[in-house]
Amino acid sequence: MPLVTPASMALQRRALAAHEDLGAGAPDEAAWQLRDVVRESWLRSLGYKDSVESNAHTVLSDEALRELRTASPLRLVLPVFDRLLLEPTRDTSLILAIGDPSGRLLWVKGDSQVLRDAESMAFVPGADWSERAVGTSAPGTALVTGAGVQVAGAEHFDPIAHRWSCTAVPIHSPDTGEMLGVVDITGGADAVASHSLALLKAAVAAAESELRWHQEHAEPERKTFIVPASFKPRAAPVLEATLHLTSGSGAELRRDHKSIELSTRHAELLALLSWHPRGLSGEELVELLHVNPDAADVGTLRAELVRLRKVLADFDESLVPLSRPYRLGSLPWCDAREVLRAIEKGDLDAALAHYAGPILPRSLAPGIEEIRDEVFAALRQAMLQDGSDAQLVRFLEQPEAQGDEEVLRTTLQVLPPRSPHRALVVAALERIESRG
């Protein structure tokens, strides 16, 4: 008889009914037909309700996240989780998250499209996913219970996570048994499949064994892996607008739970103003927008800016362009800019996560082509110089890289002898040679 997973229709209907009871102001836990681990977590979440509302959309600053990652012993076993969890789930629309003992997510990895979707619920590096911050979820509840947990769909306390499911297992110090953090797989129903919990437990056991080796050999001077309780990273709100330019088509603006698709021209204007924070004159904007600027009309540009101002005023008044020169009073977070920042920091995983494709590929604007070429060239060079085998394989998923002989040969050099990716890389090189 097949096991019933938390994503079953029967359990989901019961969870939705419990949400209706809450919404009606009748939190009668006796009537909730929830699994025990979920019901107990909901009761705790009700006590945290005020903090859930205030903390749901805060993450650490880049600097604070970097400090926390450096302090975490889980950095030593990232290759274990990549090998046992990330690689096997690469084609399954699942993402891997690793958090610290407080529920703060330190690393979130996986398919770039799924990562972008997860941003809508602030499931990003640096976000707080403890029960106190977001209510019932696999990472936060696993940390409270000290055991593996699966949470599906409507079993999440916060409705923002209802289209997601997750399985999480805590990881412990091999010497003291104290909790070092949590490992989580998040996605659709596959994330709570019957085998998911066993897979995570096996990966955590392997990581704890690796930590024991590090403690005994690589870092003998350390008596414990526990991060001092006095370490308090600085948090920064994530309520700023985000501009996504690498989606492979147009551009999208997001803020909190709102999003709008921008027309090609409006996307070009906002991208150029974002890339030139000191501002641009009307003549400079015309040159960056038009292949033949002499045939362009500054009056047409002004009219387009008026329309853009109206769109942005309805979405976020702080983004409305100012004049003389044209500039943005508040710069949005921009995925293209984050690619370059991640490269500067040497965080190629983050660079790949932010780079979903060419910047505004339909645009022929000279200024956009410059930005597009700048970002891709920087990412390509970083991959050639410092990319690991897994990072290079991810980079080759980009259409611009698939026919790049230098990237292919570099990937072939760093791939392990028995890697299943070698055959695909060799085949790609043979196709290039046959065309030559």
N, C-alpha and C positions, 0 to 999 in steps of 0.2 A: 504494500500500500504506500503510495507516494507521500512524502512528508508535506504538511501544510506550511507554506512559507508566510511570513508576515504580510506579504503583498497579496495574499488571497482575497478574493472579492468579499468573502464573509467577514474577515477581520477588518477590512477597509470600511465596510458598511457600518460596523460597530463603532469604529473610530470616528467616522463622520457624524454618527448619531450622538456620540459623546461631545463633539464640538458644538452641535446644535444645542445640547443641554447647557454648555458653558455660555453660548451666545444668548440664551434665554434667561441668563442670570440664575440658573439652578444647577450649581456644581455638585450634584449628588453623586459622589464617587461610588456609592453602593449600586447605582444603576448602570455604571459604566461597564460594559462588557469588553473590557480591554485585557490584554495579557498582563500578568502581574507586574512584570518589570516596567511596562509602559504606564500602568495605573499609578504605581508608586512614584514614578518620575513626574507624572502630571501633577500629583499632589505637591511635590517639592516645587515644581514650576509655578504653581499658583502662588506660593509664598514669595517667589522671586518676580512676580509679574511687573512690578514697577521698574526693577532694574532691567528686565527683558526689554521693555519698551525703550529704555534710554541707552542701552548698550548694543542693540542689534546691529548697528551700522558703524561701529568703530573698529579700526585696525591700528596696528603699530605704525609708526613712521618707519621709513626705510632704514634709518640708522639704528633705531631700537630693535627692529627685526633682525638686523645683522648681528647685533650684540647678543640677542637671545639665541640665535642659531650657533654662534661661536661658543656660547656657554653650554649648549646642550650636548650631552654625550651621544645623542642619537645621530649626530653628524657622522660619527664613526661607522655607522651601520647603514647609511644610505645605499651603498652598492648592494647590500643584501636585499633590501626592499625593492630596489630597481630590478634586480635579477628575478626574485621570486614572485613579485606582485605586479610591478609596472609592465615589464615585458610581456608576461602571459596575458595581460588584459589590454594590451595596446589597441587591439581592433574590436573592443567590446563596448566602447562608449562609457567606460568606467574611469574614474580618477582616483588617484592615491593621495591621501592626506596624512601627514604626520604632525602630531601636536605635542605640546609640553604638558607637564602635570596639571597646569591650571586650565587647560582646554584651549590654549592659544595655538592656532595652526602655524607651524613653522615652514612646512613645505607642502605645496599642492601641485601635483604633477598629473599629466595625462594628455588626452587629445585636446588640441587647441580649441576646437569648437565647443566641446563640453566644458572646458575651463571658462570660456566666455559666458556660456549659459549659467554656470555656477556663480559668476560674479553678481547675477541679479539677486542672489540671496546672501551676498557678502561672504561666500565660501571661498576665501582667498588667503594667501599667506599673510599672517599678522592679525587675522580676525579672531575674535574670542568666541569659541563654540562650546563653552562650558554651559551647564544647565542654568547657572545663575544669569548668563547673558542671553541665551536663546531658547531656554526650555529644553524639552526632551529632544535629543538627537543621539545617534549612536556614539560619537566621540565623547560628548559630555556625560552621557549616562554610563558609559563604560568606565570613565574615570571615577564616578561616584560609587558604582557597584564593585569595581575592581575585577570585573569579569567581562567576557565577550558579550556584545549586545548587537541585536539587529533591530532596526527601526525602519518601517516602510510607510511611505506616503502620508496618509492622514494621521498616522500614529505620532508624527511630529507635533509638538505643542504649538509651534508657530506656523500658521497657514502658509507662510512664504516658502516653506520647504516641502509642501505637500506633493509636489510632482517628483520628489527625489526619494530614494531609499538608500540605506547605508548599513554597513557592518563594521564594527570597530572592536579592537582588542587592546587592552592596556599592556604596556611593556614595563618590566621591572628590573631593578638593579640586580645583577647576579650575586652580589655579595650581601647586601642588606635586605633585599626583597622589597625595598621602597619603590614607589612608582616613578618612572622616568618620563612617561608620556603615553601617547595612544597612537595606534595605527588604524587607519580607516580607509574603506573603499566605498565610494559614493557613485551613484548613477541611477539607472532605472531598476526594474525588478530583478535584473541579473545580480545586482549588488547584494540582494538578500536571498540568493539561491541557496539551496540546502548545503552545497559544498563550500560556500563563501566563508563561513565561519571557520571551518576546518582549515581552509587555505591560509587564512590570516593567522590562526593559532600556530600553524607550522612555520610561517615566516617569522613570527615573533620569537618562537623558540630558537630558530636559527640565529636571529639577531642577538638574543640574550647570550647564546653561546659565543658569538663573535665578540660581544662586549667583555665576556669573561677573559677571552684571550687577550684583548687589548689591555685589560686591567693587570693581567699577570705578566705580559711581555712588553707591549708597546708603551704603556703609561704606568710603570710600576710605582712611581712616586705618588700616584693618586690613591687615596685610601677609600674614596667613595666617588660615585658618579652623580651624586645628588647636587642639583643647582641650589645655591644658598637661597633661603626664603627671603632674604633681604633684597634680592635682585628684583627690582620693579621697573620694567621697561616703560618707556614713555608712549602714551597712546595719542593718536591723532584721529579726528573724525573723518569719515569717508562720506561726506555729504556733497563734495564738490562734483561738478559736472564732469563727465568723461566723454572724450571724443574718440570714436573708433574709426580708424581710417584703413585698416588692413583686412577688412572683412572679405575682400575679393570682389567687391562691386562698388557700392556707394559708401556713404558714411552714416554713422548713427551717433546720436547724442543720447546719453543716459544720465539720469540723476535720481537717486533713491529708487522708486519703483516706476518712474516715468521714462519713456524713450521716444525719440522721433527719428524718422528717416529723412535725411537731407537730400535735396535735389543735387545734381552734379555740380551746378554752378555755386550753390550755397555751400556745398562741401568744399569746393576749391577755395572759396573766399575764407571760410572759417579755418581751413588748414593753413593757408598762407599767413593769415593774421596770427594764428597760434605759433607758427614757425618763426615769425619775425616780431617778437614781443615789443620792440621799440617803436614799431609802427611803420607804415608805408604810405607814401603819397599816392594820389590818384593815378599819376603817370606811372609810378613804379608798379602799382597793382595791375594796370593795363598791360604792361610789358610781361609780367609774370603770368597773366591769364591768357594772352592771345598769341598765337603763332605769328600772326601778322599785326603787331600793335599799331602800325601806322594807319591801318584801315579800321581800327576800333574807335569807339566814341566814349569819352569820359562821362558824358551825360547818361549813357546806357548803364555804365558801372554804378553811378549814383542811384539810379532807379533800382538796380538789383540789390544794392546795399539797403535801400529803404525796405524792400520786401524781406530781406534777411533779418533786419532789425525787428520787424513785426513777428516773424517766426520765433526768434530768440526771446523776445519780450514775453510771449505767451508761455515759453518754456522755462527760462531762467534769465531774469532781468540783468544779472551780473555779467552775462555774456554779450549783451548788446554792444556792438562796435562803437567806439568813440571816433571823433573826427579830428583832423588837423594835427597830426597825421591820423590815418585810419589805424586803429589799434584796439586791442581787447583790454578792458579795465581789469578783467579777471581771467586768467588763463585756465582753460580746462585741462584736466589730466588727459594725456594723449598717448595711445598705444604705440604710435610710431616713435614718439620721443622717448618712451620708456624702453624701447628696444635699444636705443643708443645708450641710455643711462645704464641699462643692465650690462651691456658690453663693456662700458667703462669700469664697472665694478667687478668684471670678470665672472658674472653670473650668467652663463650661457643658457642654463635651463630657463631662467626668467626671460631672457631675450627671445628664445624660441617660443615660449608661451605667449608672449605679447605679439609676435609676428605671425599673423594668420594668413598673410598673402601680400601681394603688391599693393602699394598705396594707391587708391582710386585708379584702378587699371583702365577705366574707360576715359579718363581725363587725358587730353592732349595739351593741357596748359604747360608751358615751359617751366614755370615755377614748381608745379606738381611733379613733373618728370625729374627735376633736380632732387627734390626730396625723396622720391621713389628710388632713384639711383643711389643716393647717399646712404639711405637706410639699408638697402639690400647689399651694397658693396661692403659696408661696415660689418654686417652679419656674416657675409661670405668670408671675409678676411679673418674674422674671429674664429669661424669654424675651421678654416684651413690651418690656423696657427695653434689653436688650443682645444678644438672640439674632441670630445671622447668618441668612442665608437657609437654609443647610443645616441649622442647628440648629432653626429654626422648622419646617421640613419634617419633621424627625425628631420634634419635639414633637407635631405634628399626627397622628402615628401612634397616639398615645394616644387611646382612645375618649372620655375626658373632654374632650379638646380639639377633637375633630372638629366639634362643633356650636357652638364658641365663636366668635361673630362677631368679637369684638375681635381674637382671635388670628389668625383668617383674614384680616382686613383688614390687620393688621400684616404678615403674611407676604406678602400681595400687594404691599405697598409696597416691601418689600426684595428681592423676587425680581427677578433680571435680566429684561429685556424678553423674551428668547428662551428662558427657562426652560421646560422641559416640564411643570413643576409648576403653572404659572399656570392652565392650563385646569382642572385638578382643583380648585384653590382657588376659582376663579370659579364652577364648577359647585356647589360646596358653599355658597357665599354665595347663589347663586340659589335653592337649595333652601330655605335659611333664609328668604329674602324671600318665597318662594311660600307658605310655611306661615304667614307673618305676615299 
